[in-house]
Amino acid sequence: MTTMEKSGLSEEAVEGISERLSNLENLYFPRAIQPSASTPSQRKSLFLDLLHRDLPVFLERYGAKLTVEELKEFDSMTDDYEINWHLNHLRPLISPTTEELRSRSKKIKNRRRAYMDKLISDGQYFSEDAMREREPYLHHEYVGKFQDTSGRSMPRPGEQLSETLMRWSEEAILVEKIRREQQRLGVAQSNWDGDQMEEEEDEEEEEEELDEGEKEENFCAANESSHPLQIPTDNDDVFNNDQSTTKRHWESEGPTLSPEEMQDRMDQFTYIMQEKFMSGEDHQHFDYLKIDKDETLDDHWQREASQDAEEKYFDDV
């Protein structure tokens, strides 16, 4: 006697479940039978066979794909330990109570927070450059328009020509993104960011027309001239003085904020970027499903809870 015959699961339920699941894509099938699961009719035959042969295995593999009504068809089998275990595990997933939803939401939030703490500790993902690359316009509005941007257009000490050109190209892309957003929002063209970059892009296009030998020759010549885009020579004072002059010129022409005000705006920008991560908006960079299901991240909060309890104990003593 099969598991289905002992349980009393109706043929109508078996037929309906098999028919619906057979039309779903990307379902799991053991490697050995994958060649026999390429069409809906083939998949339906496999579901029918498994439902007649081994209900616990069916629930383990496909239970999470069942609807609330389909899951209720198995309620008469709770005297079977394996089936009952799977049903108790599946019900909160398929038809959670308000309390279960609240608990799940809190657990997901804690896991994302734990993962974000790791990213912050690593120091890369939430660095200013990385955040600006992801959200150039937001960075511009909070801090970029108050910064001296001349350094971004200057070759850096020890930087190869190819690296400089690549960095200029990436910078031009970011500036263009800022401009497009400003244009979309109706910002007056006189307030657009990157006017200086436009001139540099023209210079870069002219350089691209030169052969590699001419590029190297021009790049080296820049070190010996008074061109504003020069890299440091053996005379570091000349380079430092040139940077100071550029900075003073920008400060006299553009908006300035005190270091405290700049830090405050940077903190606001960072907070917004972290909230975007927490709300799931960074899905282009992360698999949130994987993060939300990672039980190892719970250890982070268990340690913090223990530490908080310990500190509270000593505070109360």
C-alpha positions in Angstrom: 0.0 0.0 0.0 1.4 3.4 -1.0 1.8 6.4 1.3 -1.0 8.1 -0.6 -3.4 5.2 -0.2 -2.7 5.0 3.5 -3.2 8.8 3.9 -6.3 9.2 1.8 -4.9 12.0 -0.4 -7.4 12.2 -3.2 -6.6 11.6 -6.8 -8.1 14.9 -7.6 -5.6 16.7 -5.4 -2.7 14.7 -6.8 -3.8 15.5 -10.4 -4.3 19.2 -9.6 -0.9 19.6 -7.8 1.0 17.7 -10.5 -0.7 19.7 -13.3 0.1 23.1 -11.8 3.7 22.3 -10.8 4.5 20.9 -14.2 4.0 24.3 -15.8 6.5 26.0 -13.4 10.1 26.6 -14.6 13.4 26.2 -12.8 12.2 23.5 -10.4 14.7 21.2 -8.8 15.1 17.7 -10.2 17.8 15.2 -9.3 20.5 15.1 -12.0 19.6 11.5 -13.0 16.1 12.4 -14.1 16.8 16.0 -15.4 16.7 14.7 -19.1 13.2 13.4 -18.4 11.9 16.7 -17.0 12.3 19.0 -20.0 8.6 19.3 -20.9 5.5 20.0 -18.8 4.0 16.5 -19.6 7.3 14.8 -18.5 7.4 16.9 -15.3 3.8 16.0 -14.6 4.5 12.3 -14.9 7.4 12.7 -12.4 5.2 14.5 -9.9 2.5 11.9 -10.2 5.0 9.1 -9.6 6.5 10.9 -6.5 3.2 11.8 -5.0 2.1 8.1 -5.2 5.5 6.8 -4.1 7.0 9.1 -1.4 5.1 12.1 0.0 7.8 13.1 2.5 10.3 13.5 -0.3 7.8 15.4 -2.4 7.2 17.8 0.4 10.9 18.2 1.0 11.6 19.1 -2.6 8.5 20.9 -3.7 6.5 21.8 -0.6 7.6 25.4 -0.7 6.0 25.7 -4.1 2.5 24.6 -2.9 -0.4 27.0 -2.3 -2.2 27.3 1.0 -5.1 25.2 -0.3 -2.8 22.6 -1.7 -0.9 22.3 1.6 -4.2 21.8 3.4 -4.7 18.5 1.4 -1.9 17.0 3.6 -3.5 17.9 6.9 -5.0 14.5 7.3 -1.5 12.9 7.4 -0.2 14.6 10.6 0.0 11.2 12.3 3.0 10.5 10.0 6.1 11.9 11.8 8.0 12.9 8.6 5.0 14.5 6.9 4.0 16.3 10.0 7.6 17.7 10.4 7.5 19.0 6.8 4.1 20.6 7.3 5.2 22.4 10.5 8.2 23.7 8.6 6.2 24.8 5.5 3.2 26.5 7.1 5.1 29.5 8.4 6.7 29.9 4.9 3.5 29.6 2.9 0.9 31.0 5.3 2.7 32.9 8.1 0.9 34.5 11.0 1.3 38.2 11.8 3.7 37.3 14.6 5.7 35.0 12.3 5.9 37.8 9.6 7.1 40.2 12.3 9.7 37.8 13.5 10.9 37.0 10.0 11.2 40.7 9.1 13.2 41.3 12.3 15.5 38.3 11.5 16.1 39.5 7.9 16.8 43.0 9.1 19.3 41.7 11.7 21.0 39.5 9.1 21.4 42.4 6.6 22.7 44.6 9.4 25.3 42.0 10.3 26.3 41.6 6.6 26.5 45.4 6.3 28.7 45.6 9.4 31.1 43.2 7.6 31.1 45.5 4.6 31.8 48.5 6.7 34.7 46.7 8.5 36.1 45.7 5.1 36.3 49.4 4.2 35.7 49.1 0.5 32.0 49.0 -0.3 31.1 52.0 1.8 34.2 54.0 0.9 33.5 57.4 -0.7 34.8 56.4 -4.1 32.7 53.2 -4.2 29.6 55.0 -3.1 30.1 57.8 -5.6 30.5 55.2 -8.3 27.1 53.7 -7.4 25.3 57.0 -6.8 27.2 59.8 -8.5 24.4 62.3 -8.4 23.5 61.7 -4.8 27.2 62.1 -3.9 27.3 65.3 -5.9 24.3 66.8 -4.1 25.6 66.0 -0.6 29.3 66.5 -0.9 30.6 66.6 -4.5 29.6 70.1 -5.3 31.4 71.4 -2.2 34.7 69.6 -3.0 37.8 70.7 -4.9 37.6 68.3 -7.9 40.8 69.4 -9.6 42.6 66.4 -8.1 40.5 64.0 -10.1 41.8 65.4 -13.4 45.5 65.4 -12.4 47.8 62.5 -13.0 48.8 60.9 -9.7 52.3 60.0 -8.5 53.5 56.7 -9.8 50.5 56.3 -12.1 51.0 54.9 -15.6 49.7 56.7 -18.6 47.2 53.9 -19.3 45.9 54.1 -15.7 45.5 57.9 -16.0 43.5 57.6 -19.2 41.4 54.9 -17.7 40.6 56.9 -14.6 39.8 60.0 -16.8 37.4 57.8 -18.8 35.7 56.5 -15.7 35.4 60.0 -14.3 33.9 61.3 -17.5 31.2 58.5 -17.3 30.3 59.6 -13.7 30.1 63.2 -14.7 27.9 62.4 -17.6 25.6 60.4 -15.3 25.4 63.5 -13.0 24.6 65.7 -16.0 21.8 63.5 -17.2 20.2 63.5 -13.8 20.5 67.2 -13.5 19.0 67.6 -16.9 16.2 65.2 -16.0 15.4 67.2 -12.8 15.5 70.5 -14.7 18.6 71.9 -13.1 19.8 75.1 -14.9 22.7 74.3 -17.2 24.8 77.0 -15.5 24.7 74.8 -12.4 25.6 71.6 -14.2 28.5 69.6 -12.8 31.6 68.8 -14.8 32.2 71.9 -17.0 35.9 71.4 -16.4 35.6 67.7 -17.3 34.2 68.7 -20.7 37.4 70.4 -21.6 39.4 67.4 -20.4 37.3 65.0 -22.4 38.1 67.0 -25.5 41.8 66.8 -24.7 41.5 63.1 -24.1 39.8 62.6 -27.5 42.7 64.5 -29.1 45.2 62.3 -27.3 43.4 59.1 -28.6 44.2 60.2 -32.1 47.9 60.1 -31.4 49.9 56.9 -31.6 51.4 55.3 -28.4 54.8 56.9 -29.0 53.3 60.4 -29.3 51.2 59.8 -26.1 54.3 58.9 -24.1 56.2 61.9 -25.5 53.4 64.3 -24.6 52.9 62.7 -21.2 56.5 63.1 -20.3 56.6 66.7 -21.7 53.7 67.6 -19.3 56.1 66.9 -16.4 58.5 69.6 -17.7 55.9 72.2 -18.6 53.5 74.4 -16.7 50.4 72.4 -18.0 47.9 72.1 -15.1 47.6 68.3 -15.6 51.1 67.4 -14.6 52.4 64.7 -12.3 55.1 65.3 -9.7 58.7 65.5 -10.7 61.8 65.1 -8.6 61.0 68.6 -7.4 58.0 67.8 -5.1 57.7 71.4 -3.9 56.8 72.5 -7.4 54.0 69.9 -7.5 52.7 70.7 -4.1 52.7 74.4 -4.8 50.8 73.9 -8.0 48.1 71.9 -6.1 47.9 74.5 -3.5 47.4 77.2 -6.1 44.6 75.2 -7.8 42.9 74.6 -4.5 43.1 78.3 -3.5 41.6 79.3 -6.8 38.7 76.8 -6.4 38.1 78.0 -2.9 37.9 81.6 -4.1 35.5 80.8 -6.9 33.4 77.9 -5.6 31.3 77.2 -2.5 33.1 76.2 0.6 32.1 74.5 3.8 34.0 74.0 7.1 35.5 70.6 7.7 32.8 70.0 10.3 30.1 70.8 7.8 31.7 68.6 5.1 31.9 65.7 7.6 28.3 66.1 8.5 27.2 66.0 4.9 29.4 63.0 4.3 27.8 61.3 7.3 24.4 62.0 5.9 25.3 60.6 2.5 26.8 57.5 4.0 23.7 56.9 6.1 21.5 57.1 3.1 23.7 54.6 1.2 23.5 52.2 4.1 19.8 52.5 4.3 19.6 51.8 0.6 21.5 48.6 1.3 19.2 47.6 4.2 16.1 48.2 2.1 17.3 45.9 -0.7 18.1 48.5 -3.3 21.6 47.2 -3.9 20.3 44.0 -5.6 22.6 44.7 -8.6 25.5 44.0 -6.3 24.2 41.4 -3.9 22.0 38.3 -3.7 19.7 39.4 -0.9 17.9 36.0 -0.8 21.3 34.4 0.1 21.9 37.0 2.7 18.4 36.8 4.2 18.7 33.0 4.5 22.3 32.9 5.9 21.8 31.6 9.5 25.5 32.1 10.3 24.8 35.9 10.3 22.7 35.3 13.4 25.9 34.7 15.4 26.7 38.4 15.0 23.6 39.4 16.9 23.9 36.7 19.5 27.4 38.0 20.4 26.1 41.6 20.5 23.1 40.6 22.6 25.4 38.8 25.1 27.7 41.8 25.2 24.8 44.2 25.8 23.5 42.0 28.5 26.9 41.8 30.2 27.3 45.6 30.0 23.9 46.2 31.4 24.6 43.8 34.3 27.8 45.7 35.3 26.0 49.0 34.9 23.3 47.9 37.3 25.7 46.5 39.9 
